[in-house]
């Protein structure tokens, strides 16, 4: 006995030859040819117009057939006469007669009609709506080992928006939320630009970490660059806010560098990557005493970024929780040129200097030259370039620019730096 997926049962004589047929699902099913007695029953059934049927099984209902036919009644055309969607007409596959939409059997030959629903029309897929990326906890996709607990030296930045209280008195809470979101989005863009990690939002303040989980050799410099860019980014927003509501928001920023423990911290349900240590508290204290629209840094941060920024020494400040006053420095601006180092005589690089001088002579003669100095970290690439630059005569015009890793995704960043240097355009202009 062979059973089709539509649960229609066919029984035939053991000696009868097998034949192939197709079930409503399109699969081939082997069955036995009907006996002579079964054939006579089939003829009587066709005359009556309605074949005798038993109670249909659940699988029969799923396949679209109406019943299990009496043993011996093998209908090879049961799966061939189908019905289209409601309201349409089909033809019986056995005799070719027209079948009405609601008929379960062919009125001419009595062949059962397998109810085959038309293939559903796939719904139209609407384009994915634009989404604003969440700025909280911008941790890169790293492995568990990179997010594990570890001691690191990082630079922490705290930025606090001041002046939102008068604005809250004038605006509806929804409007206030929209304005603050635009400010925080502007701050977050600058933090991500310099590859910092947004640790958390605390009221009107944001905390960012430079150096965890990804470390860079210039994290202190990146934090200060991000702070200055954050101050510039809110100027346009302040102009629009003042024009509409007569209020401007101020930004105070405190930066500190120190040792922390970085890793996942939280309860049983959810954990977040964060840093813990006295350096975090000190950065927040610097932010709390910073003048409006100013950036205040610690001694450690200033020392690490002295080559790239100018600082103003302030009187020692008293920070909450600190037993003694702490040295503080205000960031003035970026340096146009790096500090000329007081170097000792260069030894062992005569061949490299000779190569550079030969390239210079060719360039002076009108033949363009391109020299690439390559070597391991600390081998003396910058020292060699500085020594060559200091040896240039006053009749040689030179321009310089730095390639920074955080400018990788900024088109023509190096060319823009050269143009600013040639025309004495300051970075904040």
C-alpha positions in Angstrom: 0.0 0.0 0.0 1.3 3.4 -0.9 0.1 6.6 0.7 0.3 10.0 -1.1 1.1 13.2 0.9 -2.6 14.2 0.5 -3.6 11.2 2.7 -5.6 9.6 -0.2 -5.4 5.8 0.2 -5.3 3.5 -2.8 -5.7 -0.3 -2.5 -5.3 -2.7 -5.4 -4.7 -6.3 -6.1 -1.2 -7.6 -5.2 -0.8 -9.0 -8.7 -1.8 -5.8 -10.4 1.0 -3.9 -12.2 2.1 -0.6 -10.6 1.7 2.8 -12.2 2.9 6.3 -11.5 0.7 9.2 -10.6 1.1 12.7 -9.2 -0.2 14.0 -5.9 -1.5 17.6 -5.4 2.0 18.6 -4.1 3.6 17.7 -7.5 5.4 14.5 -6.2 5.2 11.2 -8.0 3.4 8.4 -6.1 3.4 4.7 -7.0 0.0 3.0 -6.9 -1.6 -0.2 -8.1 -4.1 -0.3 -11.0 -7.7 -0.9 -9.8 -9.2 -4.4 -10.0 -12.2 -5.2 -12.2 -14.5 -4.9 -9.2 -13.0 -1.5 -8.3 -13.5 -0.4 -11.9 -17.1 -1.2 -11.9 -17.6 0.8 -8.7 -15.9 3.7 -10.4 -18.3 3.5 -13.3 -21.3 3.5 -10.8 -19.8 6.4 -8.9 -19.4 8.5 -12.1 -23.0 7.8 -13.0 -24.2 9.0 -9.6 -22.0 12.1 -9.9 -20.8 12.0 -6.4 -18.3 9.4 -5.3 -18.6 7.8 -1.9 -16.1 9.2 0.6 -15.0 8.8 4.1 -14.2 11.3 6.7 -11.1 13.2 5.6 -8.0 13.3 7.7 -6.2 16.4 8.9 -3.4 15.9 6.4 -6.1 15.6 3.6 -7.6 18.9 4.6 -4.1 20.5 4.5 -3.4 19.2 1.0 -6.7 20.4 -0.3 -8.6 17.1 -0.9 -11.9 16.3 0.6 -11.7 12.6 1.6 -10.3 9.2 1.6 -12.0 7.3 -1.2 -13.2 3.8 -0.9 -10.7 1.1 -1.3 -10.1 0.1 -4.9 -11.2 3.5 -6.3 -7.9 4.7 -7.7 -8.3 8.1 -9.4 -5.2 8.9 -11.4 -6.6 12.3 -12.2 -7.5 13.3 -8.6 -4.5 15.7 -8.4 -4.8 17.0 -11.9 -8.1 19.0 -11.7 -7.3 22.1 -9.7 -9.2 25.2 -8.7 -7.8 28.7 -9.2 -8.5 31.6 -6.8 -12.1 32.4 -5.8 -14.4 33.7 -8.5 -12.4 32.0 -11.4 -13.2 28.9 -13.4 -10.9 25.9 -14.1 -11.1 22.9 -16.4 -11.1 19.3 -15.3 -7.9 17.6 -16.2 -9.7 14.3 -16.8 -12.4 15.2 -19.2 -11.7 18.9 -20.0 -15.1 20.1 -18.8 -15.5 23.5 -17.2 -15.5 23.4 -13.4 -17.1 26.0 -11.2 -15.1 27.7 -8.5 -17.0 26.0 -5.6 -17.3 22.5 -7.0 -15.5 19.7 -5.2 -16.1 17.2 -8.0 -16.4 17.4 -11.8 -20.1 17.4 -12.7 -19.3 15.6 -15.9 -17.0 12.7 -14.9 -17.0 12.9 -11.1 -13.3 13.4 -10.8 -12.5 15.0 -7.4 -11.0 18.5 -7.7 -7.9 19.1 -5.5 -8.2 22.5 -4.0 -4.9 24.2 -4.9 -4.7 27.7 -3.8 -3.0 30.2 -6.2 0.5 31.1 -5.2 0.3 34.2 -2.9 1.5 37.4 -4.3 4.6 38.4 -2.3 4.1 41.6 -0.5 5.9 44.7 -1.6 8.9 45.4 0.6 9.1 48.9 1.7 12.5 50.5 1.8 14.3 50.3 5.1 13.7 53.6 7.0 16.6 55.8 7.8 17.9 55.2 11.3 20.0 57.3 13.6 22.8 55.2 15.1 22.7 55.1 18.8 25.6 57.0 20.3 25.6 55.2 23.7 28.4 52.7 24.3 30.1 52.9 21.0 32.3 49.9 21.5 33.8 48.4 18.3 33.0 44.8 17.5 35.9 43.1 19.3 36.3 39.7 20.8 35.6 38.8 24.4 39.3 38.9 25.2 39.6 42.5 24.1 36.6 43.4 26.3 37.9 41.5 29.3 39.1 43.2 32.5 42.5 44.9 32.0 44.5 47.8 33.4 45.1 50.5 30.9 46.3 54.1 30.7 43.5 56.0 29.0 42.4 59.6 28.6 38.9 60.4 29.9 36.8 63.3 28.6 33.8 64.8 30.4 31.7 67.4 28.5 28.7 69.1 30.1 26.1 71.3 28.4 25.2 74.3 30.6 22.2 76.5 30.2 19.5 74.0 29.5 17.4 74.9 32.5 16.2 78.3 31.1 15.4 76.5 27.9 13.4 73.8 29.7 11.2 76.5 31.2 10.2 77.8 27.7 9.8 74.6 25.7 7.6 71.5 25.7 9.5 68.4 26.9 9.4 66.9 23.4 10.9 70.0 21.8 13.5 70.2 24.5 14.5 66.5 23.9 14.8 67.2 20.2 17.1 70.1 20.7 19.3 68.3 23.2 19.5 65.3 20.9 20.9 67.4 18.1 23.6 68.8 20.5 24.5 65.3 21.7 24.6 63.9 18.2 27.0 66.7 17.2 29.3 65.8 20.2 29.1 62.1 19.5 30.2 62.6 15.9 33.4 64.3 17.0 34.1 61.6 19.6 33.7 58.9 17.0 35.8 60.9 14.5 38.8 60.6 16.7 38.0 56.9 17.6 36.9 57.5 21.1 34.4 55.4 23.0 31.3 57.0 24.5 31.0 55.5 27.9 27.8 57.0 29.2 25.4 59.9 29.3 24.8 61.5 32.7 22.1 64.1 32.5 23.4 66.9 30.3 26.9 65.5 30.3 28.7 62.8 28.2 31.7 60.8 29.2 34.1 59.5 26.5 37.2 57.3 26.8 40.2 57.4 24.5 42.4 54.4 24.7 39.9 51.7 25.6 39.1 49.2 24.2 41.2 50.4 21.3 44.5 52.1 22.2 46.5 54.6 20.1 49.8 56.2 20.6 48.3 59.7 20.7 45.1 59.2 22.8 45.6 62.3 24.8 46.0 64.4 21.6 42.9 62.8 20.2 40.9 63.7 23.2 41.9 67.3 23.0 41.3 67.5 19.3 37.8 66.0 19.9 37.2 68.6 22.6 38.0 71.5 20.4 36.0 70.1 17.6 33.0 69.7 19.9 33.2 73.3 20.9 33.2 74.4 17.2 30.4 72.0 16.3 27.9 73.5 18.7 28.4 77.1 17.4 26.1 76.6 14.5 23.5 75.0 16.7 23.8 77.8 19.2 23.2 80.4 16.4 20.0 78.7 15.4 18.9 78.2 19.0 19.5 81.9 19.8 17.6 83.0 16.7 14.6 80.9 17.6 14.5 81.0 21.4 17.0 83.6 22.5 19.1 81.1 24.5 22.6 79.7 23.9 24.1 76.6 25.5 27.6 76.5 26.8 30.0 73.6 26.9 32.5 72.8 29.7 35.1 70.1 29.1 37.5 68.4 31.5 40.2 65.9 30.4 42.5 63.7 32.5 44.9 60.9 31.7 45.6 58.0 34.1 45.4 54.3 34.9 42.0 52.6 35.1 40.5 49.2 35.0 38.5 48.6 31.8 36.0 45.8 31.2 32.4 44.7 31.3 30.5 45.9 34.4 26.9 45.3 35.3 24.4 43.0 36.9 23.1 39.6 35.8 20.8 40.9 33.1 23.0 43.3 31.2 26.6 44.4 31.3 28.3 47.4 29.8 31.9 48.2 28.9 33.2 51.0 31.1 36.3 52.2 32.9 36.8 52.6 36.7 39.4 54.4 38.6 40.4 57.6 40.3 41.4 59.0 36.8 37.7 59.0 35.9 36.7 61.0 39.0 39.5 63.5 38.4 38.3 64.1 34.9 34.8 64.8 36.1 36.1 67.2 38.7 38.1 69.1 36.1 34.9 69.5 34.1 33.0 70.8 37.1 35.5 73.7 37.6 36.2 74.4 34.0 35.2 77.9 32.7 32.3 78.0 30.3 33.3 77.1 26.7 36.8 76.2 27.8 38.8 72.9 28.0 40.6 72.1 31.2 43.3 69.4 31.3 45.5 67.8 33.9 49.3 67.9 34.1 49.6 64.4 32.6 47.4 65.2 29.6 49.3 68.4 29.0 52.6 66.7 29.0 51.5 64.1 26.5 50.0 66.6 24.1 52.5 69.5 24.5 53.9 69.0 21.0 50.5 69.6 19.4 48.8 72.2 21.5 49.4 75.5 23.3 48.3 75.6 27.0 47.8 78.3 29.6 48.9 77.5 33.1 46.2 78.3 35.6 46.5 78.5 39.4 46.1 75.2 41.1 42.5 74.2 41.5 40.8 72.6 44.5 38.9 69.5 43.4 36.3 67.8 45.5 37.7 64.7 47.1 41.3 65.8 46.7 43.4 66.6 49.7 45.6 69.2 48.0 45.1 71.6 45.0 45.8 70.1 41.6 47.6 71.7 38.7 45.3 72.7 35.8 45.9 73.9 32.3 43.6 75.6 29.7 43.9 74.6 26.1 44.4 77.6 23.9 44.8 76.2 20.4 46.5 73.8 18.1 50.1 74.5 17.2 50.7 75.3 13.6 54.1 73.6 13.7 55.6 71.1 15.9 58.1 72.2 18.5 61.7 72.1 17.2 63.4 69.5 19.3 66.8 70.3 20.9 68.6 67.3 19.4 72.1 66.0 19.8 74.3 65.5 16.8 73.0 62.7 14.5 75.4 59.8 14.2 75.4 56.9 11.8 72.9 58.4 9.2 75.4 59.9 6.8 74.4 57.6 3.9 70.7 58.4 4.4 71.3 62.1 4.6 73.4 61.9 1.4 70.5 60.2 -0.4 68.1 63.0 0.7 70.5 65.7 -0.4 70.9 64.1 -3.8 67.1 64.0 -4.2 67.0 67.7 -3.2 69.6 68.6 -5.8 67.6 66.8 -8.5 64.4 68.6 -7.4 66.2 72.0 -7.6 67.4 71.1 -11.1 63.8 70.6 -12.2 63.4 66.8 -11.8 60.7 65.9 -9.4 61.6 63.6 -6.6 59.6 61.6 -4.1 61.4 60.1 -1.1 59.7 57.6 1.2 61.4 57.0 4.6 60.3 53.7 6.1 61.3 51.9 9.2 60.3 50.3 12.4 58.8 52.4 15.2 61.6 54.2 17.2 64.3 53.7 14.6 64.7 57.4 13.9 62.5 58.3 10.9 61.3 61.6 12.4 64.8 62.5 13.6 66.2 62.0 10.1 63.5 64.1 8.5 64.0 66.8 11.1 67.8 66.8 10.6 67.4 67.2 6.8 64.8 70.0 7.2 67.0 72.0 9.5 69.8 71.8 7.0 67.8 73.4 4.2 68.9 76.9 3.2 66.7 80.0 3.3 66.2 79.9 -0.4 64.4 76.6 -0.3 60.7 77.0 0.2 59.1 74.2 2.1 55.6 73.1 3.3 54.9 70.4 5.9 51.8 68.5 7.0 51.2 65.5 9.2 49.3 62.3 8.3 47.1 61.3 11.3 45.5 57.9 11.6 42.2 59.5 12.6 42.1 61.3 9.3 42.0 58.1 7.3 38.4 58.5 6.4 38.7 62.2 5.7 39.1 62.8 1.9 42.1 65.0 1.0 43.0 65.6 4.6 46.7 65.9 3.9 46.2 68.3 1.0 43.9 70.5 3.1 46.6 70.6 5.8 49.2 71.7 3.2 46.9 74.5 1.9 46.2 75.7 5.5 50.0 75.8 6.1 50.7 77.6 2.8 48.1 80.4 3.4 48.5 80.6 7.2 45.0 79.4 7.8 44.5 78.3 11.4 42.6 75.1 12.1 39.8 77.1 13.9 39.3 79.6 11.0 
